[in-house]
Amino acid sequence: MIPVKAFATKGPDSPLAPFEFERRDLREHDVLVDILFSGVCHSDVHQARNEWGGSMYPMVPGHEIVGKVLKVGSKVTKFKEGDLAGVGVMVDSCRECKPCVSHMEQYCVEGMTGTYNGYERDKVTIAQGGYSTQIVTDERWVYHISDKLELSGVAPLLCAGITTYSPLKYANVQPGDKVAVAGLGGLGHMAVKFALAMDADVTVLSTSPSKKQDALDLGAHHFELSTDEETMKKLKDNFNVILDAISADHDYEKYLDLLDLNGKLLVVGLPKDNPKVNPFALIKNRRSIIGSMIGGTKETQEMLDFCAEKNITANVEVIKMQDINEAFERMIKNDVKYRFVIDMASLK
């Protein structure tokens, strides 16, 4: 077994604190990654505090992992010692169902194995995440990372990046398409970067006037206040695609009305309450609402290669592991632009 240092929470009301545990010894297809940076996703807060229910403790969060390969199993072919590597939201699946065979393992019929807060395939071992010094994962769920990019900014690509890249690719965004991003946070700012790299005409929709300069600094062509009724009337039937990254409760119909013929509302935000949709807002212009959950292994590597080609990374604030509880509180208050990333050297 491999001894590992980490930060974990022991219950929904407990802060994250130093924790030591053991990773499994390498199997023949496993890769041992020395973690250099670990992104902080809002879902880490939800799961650490059992806000979605079913949380398992002790819990080591973290599923935006970038590091360097320390060792590989005897039958590993994709990696060698010293390679830069990433691990994302999942670390296994059944590998046999239709989604898995299609390399869309996030939709595994049995359910994918999350990087943390769930059982591994043996149904005994609790998976532990990236707020730790090392991780052992089957090579299928490990990704090549370009040395052209700043590694701290790469870490959030393993969740926020693929979560927004995948639906934009599925929607087949083309040069010149009018794409709106609703909600400018950790997910939204990545959506803006990807849509721009796809040569779309990009608008940020926000309830906060203070976000205008941020949107323009990211390269968005337009900024519109979604609270302004006259503005929303002006934008009716205007967009080919709207990526909805809003996690607060909101009215989908408000954004459906902005879609042109065959327009698509891509939902990646997760409101607390189930939204209601007026079917008349759907049938006009043959609009559709499309949900999307991260991306499969092939698409995640494709996204990382695209980022290397286009020089795309997340905007991050690097913190020490010891500051994670403060970071959680700041993230709840939206006091970060746009993603916290832990420098794991602070734990070693």
Residue, then its C-alpha position, 0 to 999 in steps of 0.5 A: m500500500i502507498p501512504v498518502k497525506a491529504f485533507a479530509t472532512k469527517g462529517p457534514d459539519s466538520p472542517l477539512a483537516p489533515f488526514e493520512f490514508e493508503r492508496r492501493d498498490l499498483r495493478e498492471h494497468d495503473v498509474l501513480v500520479d504525484i499531485l502538483f495542483s488540485g482544483v476546487c470545484h463547487s461540487d466539493v462543497h456540496q459533497a463535503r457538506n452532504e448538501w446533495g445527500g449520500s455523502m461518505y466519510p471520511m471524505v477527501p474531495g478533489h477531482e481536478i487533478v494535475g501532476k507527474v507520473l511517478k510509476v506505472g503498472s507492468k501493462v501500461t502503454k499510455f504513460k511513462e515515469g515523468d510524464l505530466a498527467g491529469v485525472g478528472v471526475m471519474v476513475d472507473s466504470c463498468r466498461e461494457c455498456k453502450p456508453c462505456v464502449s462509446h467512451m462516454e463513460q460518464y453515462c455508464v449504465e451502472g454508474m461511473t465511479g467518481t474520483y471521490n465520495g463513492y465506492e470503487r468497483d469492488k464495492v468496498t473501498i471508498a474512493q478518495g480524491g485529489y486533495s492529497t499528495q498522490i493518486v492511483t488510477d487505471e490509465r484509461w482515466v488518466y490524461h496527457i497534459s501539455d507542458k505548454l500550459e501553466l499547470s495550475g490553470v490546467a487543473p480546472l479543465l478536468c471538470a469546469g473545462i470538459t463540462t462546458y467544452s462537451p455541450l458546445k461540441y455536441a451543439n456543433v458550434q460553428p464560426g459565426d454562430k451566436v452563442a450566449v453564456a448565462g452565468l459568469g463563474g467557474l463554468g461560465h468563464m470557461a464557456v466564454k473561452f471555448a466559444l471564442a476559440m470556436d470563432a463564435d460571436v459570444t455574449v455574456l448574459s448576467t444579472s450583475p452589472s459588475k460582471k461587464q468588464d470581466a466579460l469583456d476582459l475575457g474577450a466576450h463580444h457583448f455583455e447584456l443584463s438579463t434583468d433588463e426587460e427591454t434588453m431581453k425583448k431586443l434579444k428575442d429569437n437571437f441566439n443559436v446556442i445558450l450555455d446555461a451555467i447558472s446554479a441558482d434557481h431561475d426561469y428557463e423560459k426566459y432564456l428559451d425565448l432568446l433562441d432562434l430557429n433550432g436553437k439549443l439551451l445547454v444546461v450545465g448549471l444545477p439549480k436546487d429546485n426543479p425548473k418549470v418549462n412552458p411547452f409553448a416556449l419550446i415549440k416556437n422555433r423548434r427549440s431544445i433543452i439539452g443536459s450535459m454531464i462532463g465528458g468521456t475519456k476520449e473527449t476529455q483528452e480531445m479538450l485538453d489537446f484543444c486547450a494546448e493548441k489554443n492556449i486555453t487555461a482557467n483563470v485561477e487563484v492558487i492557495k495553500m492546502q491549509d487555506i481550503n476552509e476559507a476558500f470554501e467560504r469565499m467560493i460560496k460568496n462568489d469571491v473568486k475569479y474564477r477557480f481556486v487551485i491548491d498548490m499541493a506542495s503546501l501539503k508535502 
